[in-house]
Amino acid sequence: MPVSPLVVPFPKIPPIAGVQLATGRAGFYKHEREDLLVMHFPEGASAAGVFTRHGVGSAPVDWCKRHLTMTKGEGVKAVVVNAGCANSFTGKPGADAVRRVCSAVAKRFDCRQRDVMVASTGVIGVLLDDSKITHRLPEVGARLTDDYWAQAAQAIMTTDTFPKGAYAEATIDGQKVRIAGICKGSGMIAPDMATMLAFVVTDAAISPAALQILCSLYTRNTFNAITVDGDRSTNDTLLLFATGKSGAPKISRAGDKRLADFRDKLEGVLMNLAQQLVRDGEGATKFIKVSVTGAESHASARKIARTICESPLVKTAFAGEDANWGRIVMAVGRADEPIDRDKLSVKFGPHWAAQDGLIASSYDEAKMSAYMKKKELEVTVDVGVGRGSAEMWTCDLTKRYVEINGDYRS
């Protein structure tokens, strides 16, 4: 599959103290590729997670939600991830498969089943053949290393065209800490959350309760502020781990002033990963930021922005490099949120298309057409009723999207 023209190079990620990774081929794909990832953590690591609220859900999501609640985020020792089979809509057999995987991993790392997290991505409705994973565990476990991030990101890809990673350094009370993350996702991407798996780790020492607050808080304007096609997935999982091996003091409260720099850098890592998902949207050729201002509230602005981002007519106009601002106006109006038609304004980058309910007096078709040829675009809409604002990121909708999804199982 051709690499997305919006590709972001994989960053150099150094070892994160306390984290070990390894990959292997379990055989969920017919062609030769690695499709299994194992991550191992030290004693005392903290864990937090945010998961899909999809009505169907999946066996891996059910397992992680239940056991993170049971352990309160303490004592997690491993994560096992497979690509090629979502193990969703598989009932009790799917849950039993997850349990057997976690039991085998627990024996391997001498821990409890509930200390093992699991995530899957791939075709929905196919039962996970857990023997493919458990058969490979000894081999994969023997190869654990602290410097394998790029390979880990590649192993969890499905229709992704490039591996996705992010890295940042922060200071806590004068001590340097590291934050690293990988994720996967390309289609079935929408807020709340997306068909994506994301795994973020830090060597900072942060209590599970504080880590969960940070995880939930910064998901809102990162992973929950992107959309490729408006379809949520059954398997969305974001897991955040803190190993406590940096030497920095342990932080128990998310609002601790000593966490100020860490909070900023963590949000930056999550935003970086989230935007890479949009850049790798199936068939995408345009990366688009949509900003809505002048709304009644943030929630109202978010709904309007999402409606714009998910409109097939808007997205195909971007694919055709057509600054059809009438489609933006259409999407704003059908969001069913308060707006003032006579104050509605639309801007593409620095160019006004409409102002105060009318085509802008400065509108220049030639300049607008030239702007639309860029790979990265911005659309700003002011709806004229209040002070609420929101931002979301999306991509265009091309013929390639139809081809990829039409051929997905064949």
C-alpha positions in Angstrom: 0.0 0.0 0.0 1.4 3.4 -0.9 2.6 5.5 2.0 0.4 8.5 2.8 1.6 11.7 1.3 1.1 13.3 4.7 3.5 10.8 6.4 5.4 11.9 9.5 8.9 10.3 10.0 9.1 8.0 13.0 11.0 9.8 15.8 14.1 8.6 17.5 12.8 7.2 20.8 15.5 6.3 23.4 14.9 3.6 26.0 12.3 4.5 28.7 13.6 3.2 32.0 11.6 0.2 33.2 10.0 -0.6 29.8 10.9 -3.6 27.6 9.4 -4.5 24.3 9.5 -7.3 21.7 7.5 -8.3 18.6 6.8 -11.5 16.7 4.7 -13.1 14.0 1.7 -14.9 15.4 0.2 -15.5 11.9 -3.0 -13.5 11.9 -2.1 -12.3 8.4 -1.5 -14.6 5.4 1.5 -12.6 4.3 4.8 -12.4 6.1 4.7 -9.7 8.8 5.0 -9.2 12.5 1.6 -8.9 14.2 2.3 -9.4 17.9 3.7 -7.0 20.5 4.6 -7.6 24.1 5.5 -4.9 26.6 6.8 -5.6 30.1 6.9 -3.2 33.1 8.7 -3.3 36.5 7.2 -3.8 39.9 5.4 -0.7 41.1 4.4 0.7 37.7 1.2 2.7 37.5 -1.4 2.2 34.8 -4.4 4.2 33.4 -6.6 3.8 30.4 -9.4 5.3 28.3 -11.5 3.0 26.2 -14.2 3.1 23.5 -17.8 3.7 24.6 -19.0 1.9 21.5 -22.2 -0.1 22.2 -20.6 -3.4 21.0 -17.2 -3.2 22.6 -14.8 -6.1 22.5 -13.4 -8.8 24.7 -10.0 -7.1 25.1 -11.6 -3.8 26.1 -13.9 -5.6 28.6 -10.9 -7.3 30.1 -8.8 -4.1 30.5 -11.7 -2.0 31.9 -12.6 -4.6 34.4 -9.1 -5.3 35.6 -7.9 -1.7 35.7 -10.8 -1.0 38.0 -10.1 -4.1 40.1 -6.4 -3.2 40.5 -6.9 0.5 40.7 -4.1 0.8 38.2 -1.5 -0.8 40.4 0.7 -3.7 39.6 0.3 -4.0 35.8 3.2 -6.0 34.5 2.6 -6.5 30.8 0.6 -5.6 27.7 0.0 -8.0 24.8 -1.2 -6.6 21.5 -2.2 -8.4 18.3 -3.1 -7.0 14.9 -5.2 -8.9 12.3 -8.1 -10.0 14.6 -10.2 -7.6 16.7 -11.8 -10.4 18.8 -14.9 -8.2 18.9 -18.5 -9.5 18.8 -17.2 -13.0 19.8 -19.2 -13.5 23.0 -17.9 -15.8 25.7 -15.5 -17.7 23.4 -13.8 -14.4 22.8 -13.6 -13.6 26.5 -12.2 -17.1 27.2 -9.5 -16.5 24.5 -8.4 -13.3 26.2 -8.3 -15.0 29.6 -6.1 -17.8 28.2 -3.7 -15.3 26.7 -3.4 -13.3 29.9 -2.9 -16.6 31.9 0.0 -17.6 29.7 1.6 -14.2 29.9 1.1 -14.1 33.7 3.0 -17.4 34.0 5.7 -16.0 31.8 6.2 -12.9 34.0 5.3 -14.5 37.3 2.3 -12.2 38.0 -1.5 -12.4 38.3 -3.7 -12.6 35.3 -5.3 -9.3 36.2 -1.8 -7.6 35.9 -1.8 -8.3 32.2 -3.5 -5.9 29.8 -4.5 -7.0 26.2 -5.5 -5.2 23.1 -6.5 -6.3 19.6 -7.2 -4.7 16.2 -8.4 -6.1 12.9 -11.5 -7.7 11.5 -14.6 -7.6 13.7 -16.6 -10.8 14.3 -13.6 -13.2 14.1 -12.7 -15.2 17.2 -9.2 -14.8 18.3 -7.1 -18.0 17.9 -5.2 -17.5 21.2 -2.9 -20.5 20.5 -1.2 -18.4 17.9 -0.2 -15.9 20.6 0.6 -18.4 23.4 2.7 -20.5 21.0 4.9 -17.5 20.3 5.2 -16.1 23.8 8.5 -18.0 24.8 10.2 -16.8 21.6 9.0 -13.2 21.9 9.5 -13.0 25.7 13.1 -14.1 25.2 13.8 -11.1 22.9 12.5 -8.3 25.2 14.7 -5.2 24.9 14.4 -1.6 25.9 15.1 -0.1 22.4 12.5 -1.4 20.0 9.9 1.3 19.5 9.8 1.5 15.7 9.4 -2.2 15.4 6.6 -2.1 18.1 4.7 0.5 16.1 5.0 -1.5 12.9 3.7 -4.7 14.5 0.4 -3.2 15.6 -0.4 -1.6 12.1 -3.4 -2.8 10.1 -4.3 -0.5 7.1 -1.8 2.0 8.4 0.7 3.1 5.8 3.4 4.3 8.3 4.3 3.5 11.9 3.3 6.3 14.4 5.4 7.4 17.4 6.0 10.5 19.5 8.6 11.4 22.2 9.1 14.2 24.6 11.2 15.1 27.7 9.9 17.0 30.7 11.2 18.0 34.1 9.6 17.2 37.4 11.1 19.0 40.4 14.3 19.6 38.3 14.6 15.9 37.3 14.4 14.9 33.6 11.7 12.4 32.7 10.9 10.8 29.4 7.5 10.2 27.6 7.1 8.0 24.6 4.1 6.6 22.8 3.1 4.6 19.7 -0.4 4.2 18.1 -2.1 2.7 15.2 -5.1 3.7 13.2 -6.1 4.8 9.7 -9.8 4.1 9.1 -12.8 3.8 11.3 -11.5 6.9 13.1 -13.9 9.3 15.0 -14.1 11.0 18.3 -15.0 9.0 21.4 -12.5 7.4 20.6 -11.3 5.9 17.2 -10.3 2.5 15.8 -7.0 3.0 17.3 -4.7 1.5 19.8 -2.3 3.8 21.7 0.3 2.9 24.3 2.2 5.7 26.1 4.8 5.3 28.8 6.9 7.5 31.0 9.6 6.8 33.5 8.1 9.4 35.9 6.7 8.3 39.2 3.0 9.1 39.3 0.2 7.5 41.3 -2.4 5.5 39.4 -5.2 8.0 40.4 -3.3 11.0 39.1 -2.3 9.2 36.0 -5.9 8.3 35.3 -7.0 11.9 35.6 -4.3 13.0 33.2 -5.2 10.3 30.7 -8.8 11.1 30.7 -8.3 14.9 30.7 -5.9 15.1 27.8 -7.8 12.6 25.6 -10.6 15.1 25.2 -8.8 17.5 23.0 -6.4 15.0 21.3 -7.8 11.6 20.4 -11.3 12.7 20.9 -10.8 15.7 18.6 -10.0 13.8 15.4 -12.1 12.1 12.8 -11.3 10.4 9.5 -14.7 9.0 8.5 -17.1 9.4 11.5 -17.1 5.7 12.4 -16.2 4.7 15.9 -14.6 1.3 16.6 -15.3 -1.5 19.0 -11.7 -1.8 20.2 -10.4 1.7 21.0 -7.8 1.6 23.7 -5.4 4.2 25.1 -3.2 2.8 27.9 -0.8 5.1 29.8 1.9 3.7 32.1 4.4 5.2 34.6 7.4 3.1 35.6 8.7 5.4 38.3 12.3 4.7 37.3 13.5 8.2 36.4 14.6 9.1 39.8 12.1 12.0 40.0 9.9 12.3 43.2 6.6 10.4 43.2 3.6 12.7 42.5 0.3 11.7 43.9 -2.0 14.6 42.7 -2.6 15.4 39.0 -2.8 19.1 39.9 0.6 19.1 41.7 2.6 22.2 40.5 5.6 20.1 40.0 3.8 18.3 37.1 3.2 21.5 35.1 5.8 20.8 32.5 5.0 17.1 32.4 1.3 17.8 31.8 2.2 20.1 28.8 4.5 17.5 27.3 2.1 14.6 27.9 -0.6 16.5 26.1 1.8 17.2 23.3 2.7 13.6 22.8 -1.0 12.6 22.7 -1.8 15.4 20.2 1.2 14.4 18.0 -0.1 10.8 17.9 -3.7 11.7 17.3 -2.8 14.0 14.4 -0.7 11.3 12.8 -3.8 9.1 12.7 -5.5 11.7 10.6 -2.5 12.1 8.4 -2.7 8.4 7.7 -6.5 8.5 7.1 -7.3 5.8 4.5 -6.6 7.5 1.1 -6.0 10.9 2.6 -4.2 13.6 0.7 -5.2 16.6 2.8 -4.6 17.3 6.5 -7.3 19.7 7.7 -7.7 21.7 10.9 -11.3 23.0 11.5 -11.7 25.8 14.1 -15.2 27.0 15.2 -15.5 30.2 17.2 -18.4 32.4 18.4 -20.5 29.4 19.5 -22.9 29.2 22.4 -20.5 26.8 24.3 -17.5 24.6 23.8 -19.8 21.6 23.4 -21.8 23.4 20.7 -18.6 24.5 18.9 -17.3 20.9 19.0 -20.6 19.5 17.5 -20.4 22.1 14.7 -16.8 21.3 14.0 -17.5 17.6 14.0 -20.3 18.0 11.6 -18.1 19.9 9.2 -15.3 17.4 9.5 -17.5 14.4 8.9 -19.6 15.8 6.0 -18.9 13.7 2.9 -19.6 16.7 0.7 -17.1 18.8 2.6 -14.5 16.1 2.6 -14.8 15.4 -1.1 -14.6 19.1 -1.9 -11.2 19.1 -0.2 -10.2 16.1 -2.1 -11.0 17.9 -5.3 -9.2 21.0 -4.1 -12.5 23.0 -4.4 -13.0 25.8 -1.9 -16.8 25.2 -1.9 -17.6 27.3 1.1 -21.3 26.7 0.6 -20.7 23.1 1.7 -19.2 24.4 5.0 -22.3 26.6 5.5 -24.5 23.6 4.8 -22.7 21.5 7.4 -22.8 24.3 10.0 -26.6 24.7 9.6 -27.3 21.0 9.9 -25.4 20.6 13.1 -28.6 21.8 14.8 -26.7 24.2 17.1 -27.4 27.9 17.8 -26.0 30.1 15.0 -26.6 33.6 13.7 -27.0 33.3 9.9 -26.3 37.0 9.4 -23.1 36.9 11.3 -21.8 33.5 10.0 -18.2 33.9 8.5 -16.0 31.3 6.8 -12.3 31.6 6.2 -9.9 29.2 4.4 -6.4 29.8 5.7 -5.9 33.6 5.5 -8.6 34.0 2.8 -12.2 35.1 3.7 -14.9 33.2 1.7 -17.9 34.6 3.6 -18.4 37.3 6.2 -21.5 38.3 8.1 -23.8 36.0 6.2 -22.6 36.9 2.7 -19.9 36.1 0.3 -16.8 38.2 1.3 -16.2 41.4 -0.6 -12.5 40.4 -0.7 -13.2 36.9 -2.1 -10.7 35.9 -4.8 -11.3 32.6 -6.6 -7.8 32.4 -7.9 -6.2 32.9 -4.5 -8.6 30.4 -2.9 -7.9 27.8 -5.6 -4.1 28.2 -5.1 -4.6 27.8 -1.3 -6.6 24.5 -1.7 -3.6 22.9 -3.5 -1.7 22.8 -0.2 -1.4 19.5 1.7 -2.2 21.1 5.0 -5.3 23.3 5.3 -7.2 25.4 7.9 -10.8 26.3 7.9 -12.2 28.8 10.5 -15.9 29.3 11.0 -17.4 32.0 13.3 -21.1 31.4 14.0 -21.7 34.7 15.8 -23.7 33.8 19.0 -21.3 33.5 21.9 -17.7 32.8 23.0 -17.5 29.0 22.7 -14.8 27.6 20.6 -13.3 24.2 19.6 -10.8 22.7 17.2 -10.9 19.4 15.4 -8.7 17.7 12.8 -9.7 15.6 9.8 -8.7 14.6 6.3 -10.3 14.5 2.8 -12.3 11.7 1.4 -10.9 10.2 -1.8 -11.6 7.3 -4.2 -8.8 5.5 -2.5 -10.8 5.3 0.8 -13.5 3.4 -1.1 -11.0 1.0 -2.6 -9.3 0.3 0.7 -12.5 -0.5 2.5 -14.1 -2.3 -0.4 -11.1 -4.7 -0.5 -10.5 -4.9 3.2 -11.5 -8.5 3.8 -10.9 -9.7 0.2 
